[in-house]
Amino acid sequence: MERLKLIEQFPAFKDLAKHSVDSIRKAHKATLDANEKSQEHFRRASQDQRDALKDDLGRDELGLGTVFVGAKVVGAGKGGPGDSLEA
């Protein structure tokens, strides 16, 4: 008798499982779409930073005595090698 009840409920279980898989599929697609947008925002922000750095390096204000070393700007000027600005 219990077997008949289980079989009677199987179509409802099948629908529940299908709806669950569909929901997971939609959530996964939304996650992938959001990730793609996030990557595009990061790519644009990185390009903006590169463009700004390129513009800064092209300015005459830096002068010939300034050299970029790693993350420091080292000035070859008044104070000697100990004078550097953290970038």
Backbone as XML, in Angstrom:
<?xml version="1.0"?>
<chain id="A" units="angstrom">
  <residue number="1" name="MET">
    <atom name="N" x="0.804" y="-1.193" z="0.000"/>
    <atom name="CA" x="0.000" y="0.000" z="0.000"/>
    <atom name="C" x="0.858" y="1.272" z="0.000"/>
  </residue>
  <residue number="2" name="GLU">
    <atom name="N" x="1.921" y="1.275" z="0.792"/>
    <atom name="CA" x="2.801" y="2.446" z="0.835"/>
    <atom name="C" x="3.495" y="2.660" z="-0.502"/>
  </residue>
  <residue number="3" name="ARG">
    <atom name="N" x="3.735" y="1.566" z="-1.200"/>
    <atom name="CA" x="4.360" y="1.688" z="-2.510"/>
    <atom name="C" x="3.464" y="2.457" z="-3.472"/>
  </residue>
  <residue number="4" name="LEU">
    <atom name="N" x="2.191" y="2.234" z="-3.409"/>
    <atom name="CA" x="1.255" y="2.938" z="-4.275"/>
    <atom name="C" x="1.253" y="4.436" z="-3.971"/>
  </residue>
  <residue number="5" name="LYS">
    <atom name="N" x="1.323" y="4.804" z="-2.692"/>
    <atom name="CA" x="1.372" y="6.218" z="-2.317"/>
    <atom name="C" x="2.642" y="6.874" z="-2.854"/>
  </residue>
  <residue number="6" name="LEU">
    <atom name="N" x="3.749" y="6.158" z="-2.786"/>
    <atom name="CA" x="5.016" y="6.678" z="-3.295"/>
    <atom name="C" x="4.931" y="6.888" z="-4.800"/>
  </residue>
  <residue number="7" name="ILE">
    <atom name="N" x="4.383" y="5.922" z="-5.498"/>
    <atom name="CA" x="4.249" y="6.042" z="-6.951"/>
    <atom name="C" x="3.291" y="7.177" z="-7.312"/>
  </residue>
  <residue number="8" name="GLU">
    <atom name="N" x="2.231" y="7.330" z="-6.552"/>
    <atom name="CA" x="1.283" y="8.410" z="-6.797"/>
    <atom name="C" x="1.946" y="9.782" z="-6.634"/>
  </residue>
  <residue number="9" name="GLN">
    <atom name="N" x="2.894" y="9.881" z="-5.723"/>
    <atom name="CA" x="3.565" y="11.155" z="-5.466"/>
    <atom name="C" x="4.725" y="11.408" z="-6.425"/>
  </residue>
  <residue number="10" name="PHE">
    <atom name="N" x="5.147" y="10.397" z="-7.159"/>
    <atom name="CA" x="6.314" y="10.546" z="-8.029"/>
    <atom name="C" x="6.164" y="11.663" z="-9.054"/>
  </residue>
  <residue number="11" name="PRO">
    <atom name="N" x="5.023" y="11.827" z="-9.731"/>
    <atom name="CA" x="4.916" y="12.947" z="-10.679"/>
    <atom name="C" x="5.156" y="14.299" z="-10.007"/>
  </residue>
  <residue number="12" name="ALA">
    <atom name="N" x="4.662" y="14.475" z="-8.802"/>
    <atom name="CA" x="4.898" y="15.733" z="-8.093"/>
    <atom name="C" x="6.375" y="15.887" z="-7.760"/>
  </residue>
  <residue number="13" name="PHE">
    <atom name="N" x="7.039" y="14.796" z="-7.399"/>
    <atom name="CA" x="8.473" y="14.844" z="-7.105"/>
    <atom name="C" x="9.250" y="15.188" z="-8.366"/>
  </residue>
  <residue number="14" name="LYS">
    <atom name="N" x="8.846" y="14.601" z="-9.472"/>
    <atom name="CA" x="9.501" y="14.876" z="-10.756"/>
    <atom name="C" x="9.392" y="16.369" z="-11.094"/>
  </residue>
  <residue number="15" name="ASP">
    <atom name="N" x="8.204" y="16.951" z="-10.912"/>
    <atom name="CA" x="8.010" y="18.383" z="-11.173"/>
    <atom name="C" x="8.856" y="19.229" z="-10.221"/>
  </residue>
  <residue number="16" name="LEU">
    <atom name="N" x="8.893" y="18.840" z="-8.950"/>
    <atom name="CA" x="9.701" y="19.562" z="-7.971"/>
    <atom name="C" x="11.174" y="19.543" z="-8.363"/>
  </residue>
  <residue number="17" name="ALA">
    <atom name="N" x="11.668" y="18.372" z="-8.752"/>
    <atom name="CA" x="13.076" y="18.250" z="-9.147"/>
    <atom name="C" x="13.361" y="19.085" z="-10.391"/>
  </residue>
  <residue number="18" name="LYS">
    <atom name="N" x="12.452" y="19.064" z="-11.358"/>
    <atom name="CA" x="12.641" y="19.846" z="-12.588"/>
    <atom name="C" x="12.686" y="21.333" z="-12.280"/>
  </residue>
  <residue number="19" name="HIS">
    <atom name="N" x="11.758" y="21.788" z="-11.435"/>
    <atom name="CA" x="11.738" y="23.208" z="-11.062"/>
    <atom name="C" x="13.001" y="23.589" z="-10.281"/>
  </residue>
  <residue number="20" name="SER">
    <atom name="N" x="13.481" y="22.689" z="-9.454"/>
    <atom name="CA" x="14.705" y="22.955" z="-8.689"/>
    <atom name="C" x="15.903" y="23.104" z="-9.630"/>
  </residue>
  <residue number="21" name="VAL">
    <atom name="N" x="16.014" y="22.203" z="-10.589"/>
    <atom name="CA" x="17.126" y="22.270" z="-11.557"/>
    <atom name="C" x="17.012" y="23.543" z="-12.399"/>
  </residue>
  <residue number="22" name="ASP">
    <atom name="N" x="15.800" y="23.898" z="-12.812"/>
    <atom name="CA" x="15.609" y="25.135" z="-13.575"/>
    <atom name="C" x="16.025" y="26.357" z="-12.761"/>
  </residue>
  <residue number="23" name="SER">
    <atom name="N" x="15.677" y="26.362" z="-11.483"/>
    <atom name="CA" x="16.060" y="27.489" z="-10.608"/>
    <atom name="C" x="17.571" y="27.581" z="-10.461"/>
  </residue>
  <residue number="24" name="ILE">
    <atom name="N" x="18.212" y="26.436" z="-10.300"/>
    <atom name="CA" x="19.680" y="26.429" z="-10.181"/>
    <atom name="C" x="20.318" y="26.911" z="-11.476"/>
  </residue>
  <residue number="25" name="ARG">
    <atom name="N" x="19.768" y="26.482" z="-12.606"/>
    <atom name="CA" x="20.296" y="26.903" z="-13.910"/>
    <atom name="C" x="20.192" y="28.424" z="-14.067"/>
  </residue>
  <residue number="26" name="LYS">
    <atom name="N" x="19.036" y="28.997" z="-13.690"/>
    <atom name="CA" x="18.851" y="30.450" z="-13.789"/>
    <atom name="C" x="19.825" y="31.187" z="-12.875"/>
  </residue>
  <residue number="27" name="ALA">
    <atom name="N" x="19.996" y="30.687" z="-11.664"/>
    <atom name="CA" x="20.923" y="31.331" z="-10.720"/>
    <atom name="C" x="22.353" y="31.255" z="-11.240"/>
  </residue>
  <residue number="28" name="HIS">
    <atom name="N" x="22.716" y="30.131" z="-11.821"/>
    <atom name="CA" x="24.066" y="29.967" z="-12.369"/>
    <atom name="C" x="24.294" y="30.939" z="-13.528"/>
  </residue>
  <residue number="29" name="LYS">
    <atom name="N" x="23.315" y="31.070" z="-14.416"/>
    <atom name="CA" x="23.442" y="32.002" z="-15.542"/>
    <atom name="C" x="23.574" y="33.438" z="-15.034"/>
  </residue>
  <residue number="30" name="ALA">
    <atom name="N" x="22.773" y="33.789" z="-14.030"/>
    <atom name="CA" x="22.858" y="35.143" z="-13.469"/>
    <atom name="C" x="24.241" y="35.387" z="-12.862"/>
  </residue>
  <residue number="31" name="THR">
    <atom name="N" x="24.796" y="34.372" z="-12.212"/>
    <atom name="CA" x="26.133" y="34.499" z="-11.628"/>
    <atom name="C" x="27.179" y="34.703" z="-12.720"/>
  </residue>
  <residue number="32" name="LEU">
    <atom name="N" x="27.079" y="33.924" z="-13.794"/>
    <atom name="CA" x="28.031" y="34.072" z="-14.900"/>
    <atom name="C" x="27.917" y="35.446" z="-15.549"/>
  </residue>
  <residue number="33" name="ASP">
    <atom name="N" x="26.693" y="35.934" z="-15.742"/>
    <atom name="CA" x="26.491" y="37.261" z="-16.325"/>
    <atom name="C" x="27.088" y="38.347" z="-15.437"/>
  </residue>
  <residue number="34" name="ALA">
    <atom name="N" x="26.852" y="38.248" z="-14.128"/>
    <atom name="CA" x="27.396" y="39.240" z="-13.194"/>
    <atom name="C" x="28.919" y="39.190" z="-13.191"/>
  </residue>
  <residue number="35" name="ASN">
    <atom name="N" x="29.485" y="37.991" z="-13.273"/>
    <atom name="CA" x="30.934" y="37.851" z="-13.293"/>
    <atom name="C" x="31.517" y="38.489" z="-14.551"/>
  </residue>
  <residue number="36" name="GLU">
    <atom name="N" x="30.841" y="38.290" z="-15.681"/>
    <atom name="CA" x="31.321" y="38.877" z="-16.935"/>
    <atom name="C" x="31.313" y="40.405" z="-16.849"/>
  </residue>
  <residue number="37" name="LYS">
    <atom name="N" x="30.235" y="40.960" z="-16.261"/>
    <atom name="CA" x="30.163" y="42.418" z="-16.098"/>
    <atom name="C" x="31.264" y="42.906" z="-15.162"/>
  </residue>
  <residue number="38" name="SER">
    <atom name="N" x="31.502" y="42.167" z="-14.087"/>
    <atom name="CA" x="32.540" y="42.537" z="-13.128"/>
    <atom name="C" x="33.913" y="42.542" z="-13.796"/>
  </residue>
  <residue number="39" name="GLN">
    <atom name="N" x="34.180" y="41.528" z="-14.604"/>
    <atom name="CA" x="35.459" y="41.463" z="-15.310"/>
    <atom name="C" x="35.607" y="42.633" z="-16.274"/>
  </residue>
  <residue number="40" name="GLU">
    <atom name="N" x="34.518" y="42.991" z="-16.949"/>
    <atom name="CA" x="34.577" y="44.119" z="-17.885"/>
    <atom name="C" x="34.821" y="45.426" z="-17.135"/>
  </residue>
  <residue number="41" name="HIS">
    <atom name="N" x="34.186" y="45.618" z="-15.972"/>
    <atom name="CA" x="34.438" y="46.820" z="-15.166"/>
    <atom name="C" x="35.899" y="46.865" z="-14.726"/>
  </residue>
  <residue number="42" name="PHE">
    <atom name="N" x="36.439" y="45.730" z="-14.299"/>
    <atom name="CA" x="37.835" y="45.685" z="-13.880"/>
    <atom name="C" x="38.762" y="45.992" z="-15.055"/>
  </residue>
  <residue number="43" name="ARG">
    <atom name="N" x="38.465" y="45.423" z="-16.228"/>
    <atom name="CA" x="39.305" y="45.662" z="-17.399"/>
    <atom name="C" x="39.306" y="47.146" z="-17.756"/>
  </residue>
  <residue number="44" name="ARG">
    <atom name="N" x="38.111" y="47.772" z="-17.724"/>
    <atom name="CA" x="38.038" y="49.202" z="-18.038"/>
    <atom name="C" x="38.778" y="50.043" z="-17.000"/>
  </residue>
  <residue number="45" name="ALA">
    <atom name="N" x="38.618" y="49.707" z="-15.726"/>
    <atom name="CA" x="39.301" y="50.459" z="-14.664"/>
    <atom name="C" x="40.815" y="50.316" z="-14.798"/>
  </residue>
  <residue number="46" name="SER">
    <atom name="N" x="41.277" y="49.119" z="-15.117"/>
    <atom name="CA" x="42.716" y="48.908" z="-15.303"/>
    <atom name="C" x="43.231" y="49.697" z="-16.500"/>
  </residue>
  <residue number="47" name="GLN">
    <atom name="N" x="42.447" y="49.729" z="-17.579"/>
    <atom name="CA" x="42.853" y="50.507" z="-18.756"/>
    <atom name="C" x="42.899" y="51.991" z="-18.420"/>
  </residue>
  <residue number="48" name="ASP">
    <atom name="N" x="41.927" y="52.478" z="-17.648"/>
    <atom name="CA" x="41.934" y="53.883" z="-17.229"/>
    <atom name="C" x="43.185" y="54.198" z="-16.416"/>
  </residue>
  <residue number="49" name="GLN">
    <atom name="N" x="43.574" y="53.284" z="-15.528"/>
    <atom name="CA" x="44.788" y="53.496" z="-14.731"/>
    <atom name="C" x="46.025" y="53.520" z="-15.620"/>
  </residue>
  <residue number="50" name="ARG">
    <atom name="N" x="46.088" y="52.604" z="-16.580"/>
    <atom name="CA" x="47.239" y="52.594" z="-17.497"/>
    <atom name="C" x="47.298" y="53.878" z="-18.311"/>
  </residue>
  <residue number="51" name="ASP">
    <atom name="N" x="46.123" y="54.342" z="-18.782"/>
    <atom name="CA" x="46.088" y="55.590" z="-19.554"/>
    <atom name="C" x="46.536" y="56.772" z="-18.705"/>
  </residue>
  <residue number="52" name="ALA">
    <atom name="N" x="46.074" y="56.821" z="-17.443"/>
    <atom name="CA" x="46.465" y="57.918" z="-16.554"/>
    <atom name="C" x="47.967" y="57.887" z="-16.286"/>
  </residue>
  <residue number="53" name="LEU">
    <atom name="N" x="48.515" y="56.713" z="-16.058"/>
    <atom name="CA" x="49.955" y="56.587" z="-15.827"/>
    <atom name="C" x="50.737" y="57.006" z="-17.072"/>
  </residue>
  <residue number="54" name="LYS">
    <atom name="N" x="50.254" y="56.594" z="-18.232"/>
    <atom name="CA" x="50.918" y="56.962" z="-19.487"/>
    <atom name="C" x="50.902" y="58.480" z="-19.662"/>
  </residue>
  <residue number="55" name="ASP">
    <atom name="N" x="49.754" y="59.107" z="-19.352"/>
    <atom name="CA" x="49.662" y="60.567" z="-19.435"/>
    <atom name="C" x="50.624" y="61.231" z="-18.454"/>
  </residue>
  <residue number="56" name="ASP">
    <atom name="N" x="50.679" y="60.711" z="-17.218"/>
    <atom name="CA" x="51.586" y="61.276" z="-16.216"/>
    <atom name="C" x="53.037" y="61.138" z="-16.651"/>
  </residue>
  <residue number="57" name="LEU">
    <atom name="N" x="53.380" y="60.011" z="-17.207"/>
    <atom name="CA" x="54.765" y="59.798" z="-17.645"/>
    <atom name="C" x="55.124" y="60.676" z="-18.836"/>
  </residue>
  <residue number="58" name="GLY">
    <atom name="N" x="54.125" y="61.098" z="-19.593"/>
    <atom name="CA" x="54.368" y="61.942" z="-20.753"/>
    <atom name="C" x="54.468" y="63.421" z="-20.422"/>
  </residue>
  <residue number="59" name="ARG">
    <atom name="N" x="54.150" y="63.787" z="-19.191"/>
    <atom name="CA" x="54.205" y="65.207" z="-18.815"/>
    <atom name="C" x="55.651" y="65.656" z="-18.637"/>
  </residue>
  <residue number="60" name="ASP">
    <atom name="N" x="55.918" y="66.914" z="-18.980"/>
    <atom name="CA" x="57.249" y="67.487" z="-18.814"/>
    <atom name="C" x="57.560" y="67.807" z="-17.365"/>
  </residue>
  <residue number="61" name="GLU">
    <atom name="N" x="56.551" y="67.878" z="-16.511"/>
    <atom name="CA" x="56.753" y="68.243" z="-15.112"/>
    <atom name="C" x="57.632" y="67.243" z="-14.374"/>
  </residue>
  <residue number="62" name="LEU">
    <atom name="N" x="57.659" y="66.005" z="-14.842"/>
    <atom name="CA" x="58.474" y="65.010" z="-14.153"/>
    <atom name="C" x="59.959" y="65.313" z="-14.311"/>
  </residue>
  <residue number="63" name="GLY">
    <atom name="N" x="60.332" y="65.882" z="-15.413"/>
    <atom name="CA" x="61.728" y="66.251" z="-15.623"/>
    <atom name="C" x="62.596" y="65.056" z="-15.953"/>
  </residue>
  <residue number="64" name="LEU">
    <atom name="N" x="63.806" y="65.328" z="-16.394"/>
    <atom name="CA" x="64.722" y="64.266" z="-16.788"/>
    <atom name="C" x="65.361" y="63.575" z="-15.601"/>
  </residue>
  <residue number="65" name="GLY">
    <atom name="N" x="65.381" y="64.225" z="-14.431"/>
    <atom name="CA" x="66.055" y="63.645" z="-13.284"/>
    <atom name="C" x="65.191" y="62.694" z="-12.477"/>
  </residue>
  <residue number="66" name="THR">
    <atom name="N" x="63.991" y="62.419" z="-12.909"/>
    <atom name="CA" x="63.106" y="61.544" z="-12.156"/>
    <atom name="C" x="63.079" y="60.170" z="-12.790"/>
  </residue>
  <residue number="67" name="VAL">
    <atom name="N" x="63.223" y="59.156" z="-11.958"/>
    <atom name="CA" x="63.248" y="57.785" z="-12.448"/>
    <atom name="C" x="62.261" y="56.969" z="-11.620"/>
  </residue>
  <residue number="68" name="PHE">
    <atom name="N" x="61.495" y="56.107" z="-12.272"/>
    <atom name="CA" x="60.587" y="55.219" z="-11.566"/>
    <atom name="C" x="61.324" y="53.927" z="-11.254"/>
  </residue>
  <residue number="69" name="VAL">
    <atom name="N" x="61.349" y="53.568" z="-9.964"/>
    <atom name="CA" x="61.983" y="52.329" z="-9.537"/>
    <atom name="C" x="60.956" y="51.562" z="-8.716"/>
  </residue>
  <residue number="70" name="GLY">
    <atom name="N" x="60.425" y="50.501" z="-9.275"/>
    <atom name="CA" x="59.416" y="49.727" z="-8.553"/>
    <atom name="C" x="58.238" y="50.599" z="-8.193"/>
  </residue>
  <residue number="71" name="ALA">
    <atom name="N" x="57.925" y="50.684" z="-6.906"/>
    <atom name="CA" x="56.791" y="51.473" z="-6.451"/>
    <atom name="C" x="57.234" y="52.802" z="-5.881"/>
  </residue>
  <residue number="72" name="LYS">
    <atom name="N" x="58.463" y="53.217" z="-6.141"/>
    <atom name="CA" x="58.969" y="54.485" z="-5.615"/>
    <atom name="C" x="59.325" y="55.427" z="-6.761"/>
  </residue>
  <residue number="73" name="VAL">
    <atom name="N" x="59.163" y="56.710" z="-6.499"/>
    <atom name="CA" x="59.620" y="57.725" z="-7.427"/>
    <atom name="C" x="60.893" y="58.284" z="-6.819"/>
  </residue>
  <residue number="74" name="VAL">
    <atom name="N" x="62.000" y="58.100" z="-7.520"/>
    <atom name="CA" x="63.287" y="58.550" z="-6.999"/>
    <atom name="C" x="63.687" y="59.800" z="-7.762"/>
  </residue>
  <residue number="75" name="GLY">
    <atom name="N" x="63.919" y="60.879" z="-7.029"/>
    <atom name="CA" x="64.317" y="62.128" z="-7.657"/>
    <atom name="C" x="65.827" y="62.292" z="-7.625"/>
  </residue>
  <residue number="76" name="ALA">
    <atom name="N" x="66.386" y="62.600" z="-8.759"/>
    <atom name="CA" x="67.821" y="62.859" z="-8.825"/>
    <atom name="C" x="67.985" y="64.362" z="-8.744"/>
  </residue>
  <residue number="77" name="GLY">
    <atom name="N" x="67.869" y="64.881" z="-7.578"/>
    <atom name="CA" x="67.917" y="66.330" z="-7.462"/>
    <atom name="C" x="68.587" y="66.758" z="-6.185"/>
  </residue>
  <residue number="78" name="LYS">
    <atom name="N" x="67.929" y="67.649" z="-5.506"/>
    <atom name="CA" x="68.478" y="68.376" z="-4.375"/>
    <atom name="C" x="68.909" y="67.489" z="-3.212"/>
  </residue>
  <residue number="79" name="GLY">
    <atom name="N" x="68.078" y="66.548" z="-2.804"/>
    <atom name="CA" x="68.328" y="65.836" z="-1.559"/>
    <atom name="C" x="69.226" y="64.610" z="-1.671"/>
  </residue>
  <residue number="80" name="GLY">
    <atom name="N" x="69.517" y="64.157" z="-2.835"/>
    <atom name="CA" x="70.357" y="62.968" z="-2.963"/>
    <atom name="C" x="69.538" y="61.684" z="-3.014"/>
  </residue>
  <residue number="81" name="PRO">
    <atom name="N" x="70.226" y="60.563" z="-2.967"/>
    <atom name="CA" x="69.531" y="59.290" z="-3.142"/>
    <atom name="C" x="68.564" y="58.938" z="-2.018"/>
  </residue>
  <residue number="82" name="GLY">
    <atom name="N" x="68.687" y="59.530" z="-0.865"/>
    <atom name="CA" x="67.788" y="59.243" z="0.241"/>
    <atom name="C" x="66.420" y="59.871" z="0.072"/>
  </residue>
  <residue number="83" name="ASP">
    <atom name="N" x="66.309" y="60.850" z="-0.802"/>
    <atom name="CA" x="65.023" y="61.523" z="-1.032"/>
    <atom name="C" x="64.219" y="60.751" z="-2.074"/>
  </residue>
  <residue number="84" name="SER">
    <atom name="N" x="63.212" y="60.074" z="-1.621"/>
    <atom name="CA" x="62.317" y="59.401" z="-2.572"/>
    <atom name="C" x="60.905" y="59.516" z="-2.042"/>
  </residue>
  <residue number="85" name="LEU">
    <atom name="N" x="59.977" y="59.511" z="-2.952"/>
    <atom name="CA" x="58.567" y="59.604" z="-2.615"/>
    <atom name="C" x="57.929" y="58.250" z="-2.859"/>
  </residue>
  <residue number="86" name="GLU">
    <atom name="N" x="57.142" y="57.773" z="-1.899"/>
    <atom name="CA" x="56.402" y="56.536" z="-2.104"/>
    <atom name="C" x="55.317" y="56.837" z="-3.139"/>
  </residue>
  <residue number="87" name="ALA">
    <atom name="N" x="55.165" y="55.940" z="-4.103"/>
    <atom name="CA" x="54.133" y="56.125" z="-5.138"/>
    <atom name="C" x="52.846" y="55.502" z="-4.687"/>
  </residue>
</chain>
